[in-house]
Amino acid sequence: MKTNKYTGMVFLLMIAISTMEVSAQTRNRDQVNARPTIANTRPSVTGTRQAATPATSNRNMGTINRSNVQFKKEKMKVVVTRQKPMHTERVIYNNRTYDYYNGRFYIENRGRYMQAAPVMGMRVRNLPAIYTHVWFGNNLYYFYEGVYYYPRNGYYEVVNPAIGTIVPALPADYERVVYNGILFYEYNGILYEKINNWQGRGYQVVGYLG
C-alpha cells in the first residue's frame, strides 16, 4: 500500500512540473510575439535617400559698368571672310545691316564680312540648325553659342536670360573677368559663375555688362 501511495505522489508531482513548463513556454512565446519587429520599422535606405542638392549661385550682380571690370584676355578674335554664306537673312537693327545665317551674324566692311555679336533685341526668322533648350521657370530659351533666342511674334529675339539661368557650357572664346576680386565668365555681355550640380559642371547667369 505504501508503494502505491508513493507511486501516486510521484505521478502527481510530474504532472505539476509539466504544467509549469508548458505555462512558462506559453508566457515566453507571448512575450516574443508582443515585441516590435525592428527590421520592419527601420526606414529603407534606398527609398529615403535624396539626391544631392544642386550647388547653385545666389549672386545677382545686376548690370555692371564694363569699365569697372578687369578682363583677363586683352585681345578678342575677329573672324573675317571674303564671302558671306549663301541664303543669308537680312537683319536691320538700329539702322545697321547684318547678314544672318545659322546662328552667325555678319557685317560688311570694305568688301569683307566680319562676324559680329548680335545685339539684344535683334530678331531672326530661323533658329540655328543645332541649339539647346534651356528652361528657367516657365521661360524656354533656345541657346546656341552663347546667344539666347526667345520666341516672340513669329520671330526669335536675341535676349538676356533671367538671373539664375544655367547652361551646360560656354563658347570657347568666352572671357574671364574679375569684379571686386571675384572671377566671372563673360560672353556677349552676360556674366556667369561656374557651378557644379547633379548634372556636372555648369555656368549660371549672375549679371550683365553695360
C-alpha positions as CSV (number, residue, x, y, z in Angstrom):
1,M,0.0,0.0,0.0
2,K,2.8,2.4,0.8
3,T,4.4,1.7,-2.6
4,N,1.2,2.6,-4.4
5,K,0.9,5.7,-2.3
6,Y,4.4,6.9,-3.2
7,T,3.9,6.0,-6.8
8,G,0.8,8.2,-6.9
9,M,2.5,11.1,-5.3
10,V,5.4,10.9,-7.8
11,F,2.9,10.8,-10.7
12,L,1.1,13.9,-9.4
13,L,4.4,15.8,-9.0
14,M,5.5,15.0,-12.6
15,I,2.1,16.4,-13.9
16,A,2.6,19.6,-11.9
17,I,6.1,20.1,-13.2
18,S,4.9,19.5,-16.8
19,T,2.1,22.0,-16.3
20,M,4.6,24.7,-15.0
21,E,6.9,24.1,-18.0
22,V,4.0,24.5,-20.5
23,S,2.9,27.7,-18.8
24,A,6.4,29.1,-18.9
25,Q,6.8,28.3,-22.6
26,T,3.4,29.9,-23.4
27,R,4.3,33.0,-21.4
28,N,7.7,33.4,-23.2
29,R,6.1,32.9,-26.6
30,D,3.5,35.6,-25.9
31,Q,6.3,38.0,-24.8
32,V,8.2,37.3,-28.1
33,N,5.2,37.9,-30.2
34,A,4.5,41.1,-28.4
35,R,7.9,42.7,-29.2
36,P,8.0,45.1,-32.1
37,T,9.8,43.8,-35.2
38,I,12.8,46.2,-35.6
39,A,13.6,45.3,-39.2
40,N,10.1,46.2,-40.4
41,T,10.0,49.6,-38.7
42,R,13.5,50.7,-39.8
43,P,13.3,53.1,-42.8
44,S,14.6,51.8,-46.1
45,V,18.0,53.4,-47.0
46,T,17.3,53.1,-50.7
47,G,13.8,54.6,-50.5
48,T,14.7,57.6,-48.3
49,R,18.0,58.6,-49.9
50,Q,17.6,62.0,-51.6
51,A,19.6,63.3,-54.5
52,A,22.3,65.8,-53.6
53,T,21.1,69.4,-53.6
54,P,22.4,71.3,-56.7
55,A,25.2,73.7,-55.9
56,T,23.9,76.9,-57.4
57,S,24.9,80.5,-57.1
58,N,22.7,83.1,-55.3
59,R,24.5,86.1,-56.8
60,N,22.6,88.8,-58.5
61,M,25.1,91.3,-59.8
62,G,22.6,93.3,-61.9
63,T,24.2,95.4,-64.6
64,I,27.8,96.3,-64.1
65,N,29.6,99.1,-66.0
66,R,32.1,97.5,-68.4
67,S,34.8,99.9,-67.3
68,N,34.7,98.5,-63.7
69,V,35.6,95.0,-64.8
70,Q,39.1,93.7,-65.4
71,F,39.4,91.5,-68.5
72,K,41.9,88.7,-68.3
73,K,42.2,88.4,-72.1
74,E,43.3,91.6,-73.8
75,K,42.6,90.7,-77.5
76,M,39.4,89.4,-79.0
77,K,39.5,87.1,-82.0
78,V,37.9,88.7,-85.1
79,V,36.7,86.4,-87.9
80,V,36.7,87.9,-91.4
81,T,35.7,86.3,-94.7
82,R,35.6,87.5,-98.3
83,Q,32.2,85.9,-98.9
84,K,29.2,85.6,-96.8
85,P,27.3,82.3,-96.6
86,M,24.6,81.7,-99.3
87,H,20.9,82.2,-98.4
88,T,21.6,84.6,-95.5
89,E,18.8,86.5,-93.8
90,R,19.0,90.3,-93.9
91,V,18.5,91.8,-90.4
92,I,18.4,95.6,-89.9
93,Y,18.7,96.8,-86.3
94,N,19.4,100.4,-85.1
95,N,20.0,101.5,-88.7
96,R,22.7,98.9,-89.1
97,T,22.5,96.0,-91.6
98,Y,23.5,92.4,-90.6
99,D,23.5,89.2,-92.6
100,Y,22.4,86.2,-90.5
101,Y,22.9,82.6,-91.2
102,N,22.7,79.6,-88.9
103,G,23.5,81.4,-85.7
104,R,26.2,83.7,-87.2
105,F,25.9,87.4,-87.8
106,Y,28.0,89.2,-90.4
107,I,28.7,92.9,-91.0
108,E,30.1,94.0,-94.4
109,N,33.3,96.1,-94.2
110,R,35.0,97.2,-97.4
111,G,34.0,94.1,-99.3
112,R,34.7,91.7,-96.5
113,Y,32.4,90.2,-94.0
114,M,33.2,90.3,-90.3
115,Q,31.4,88.1,-87.8
116,A,29.7,90.2,-85.1
117,A,28.0,89.5,-81.8
118,P,24.2,90.0,-82.0
119,V,22.6,92.9,-80.2
120,M,19.9,92.3,-77.6
121,G,16.6,93.0,-79.3
122,M,17.5,91.7,-82.8
123,R,15.0,89.3,-84.3
124,V,15.5,86.5,-86.8
125,R,13.1,84.2,-88.6
126,N,15.1,81.0,-88.3
127,L,16.9,79.3,-85.4
128,P,20.4,77.7,-85.8
129,A,20.3,74.1,-87.1
130,I,21.6,73.0,-83.7
131,Y,20.6,74.5,-80.4
132,T,20.0,73.6,-76.7
133,H,16.7,74.0,-74.9
134,V,17.3,76.0,-71.7
135,W,14.4,76.3,-69.2
136,F,14.2,78.8,-66.4
137,G,10.9,78.7,-64.6
138,N,8.3,78.9,-67.3
139,N,10.7,80.5,-69.8
140,L,12.1,78.4,-72.6
141,Y,15.2,79.8,-74.3
142,Y,16.9,78.4,-77.5
143,F,20.6,78.6,-76.7
144,Y,23.4,78.5,-79.3
145,E,27.0,79.6,-79.0
146,G,26.3,81.9,-76.0
147,V,23.2,83.5,-77.6
148,Y,19.7,83.2,-76.2
149,Y,16.7,83.3,-78.5
150,Y,13.2,83.8,-77.3
151,P,10.1,83.3,-79.4
152,R,8.1,86.5,-80.0
153,N,5.5,87.4,-82.6
154,G,6.6,84.9,-85.1
155,Y,10.3,85.7,-84.7
156,Y,13.1,84.6,-82.4
157,E,14.5,87.6,-80.5
158,V,18.0,87.8,-79.0
159,V,17.5,88.4,-75.3
160,N,19.3,88.5,-72.0
161,P,18.4,85.4,-69.9
162,A,17.0,85.7,-66.4
163,I,19.4,85.8,-63.5
164,G,19.8,82.2,-62.3
165,T,19.6,80.6,-65.7
166,I,22.1,77.7,-66.1
167,V,23.7,76.4,-69.3
168,P,26.0,73.4,-69.6
169,A,28.8,75.1,-71.5
170,L,30.0,78.4,-72.9
171,P,31.6,79.0,-76.3
172,A,35.4,78.5,-76.5
173,D,36.1,82.2,-76.8
174,Y,34.4,83.3,-73.6
175,E,36.2,85.9,-71.4
176,R,37.5,85.6,-67.9
177,V,36.8,88.8,-66.0
178,V,37.4,90.0,-62.4
179,Y,35.0,92.2,-60.5
180,N,35.6,93.1,-56.8
181,G,38.2,90.3,-56.6
182,I,35.8,87.6,-57.8
183,L,36.3,85.7,-61.1
184,F,33.4,85.5,-63.5
185,Y,33.0,84.3,-67.1
186,E,31.6,86.6,-69.7
187,Y,30.2,86.1,-73.2
188,N,28.2,88.6,-75.2
189,G,27.7,90.9,-72.2
190,I,26.4,88.2,-69.9
191,L,28.2,87.3,-66.7
192,Y,28.4,83.7,-65.4
193,E,29.6,81.9,-62.4
194,K,30.9,78.4,-62.6
195,I,28.9,75.9,-60.6
196,N,28.7,72.1,-60.0
197,N,25.4,70.4,-59.7
198,W,23.9,66.9,-60.2
199,Q,24.4,67.2,-63.9
200,G,28.1,68.1,-63.6
201,R,29.7,71.4,-64.3
202,G,27.5,74.3,-65.5
203,Y,27.5,78.1,-65.8
204,Q,24.9,80.2,-64.1
205,V,23.9,83.7,-65.1
206,V,24.6,86.2,-62.3
207,G,24.6,89.6,-64.1
208,Y,25.3,91.6,-67.3
209,L,27.8,94.1,-68.6
210,G,26.5,97.6,-69.6
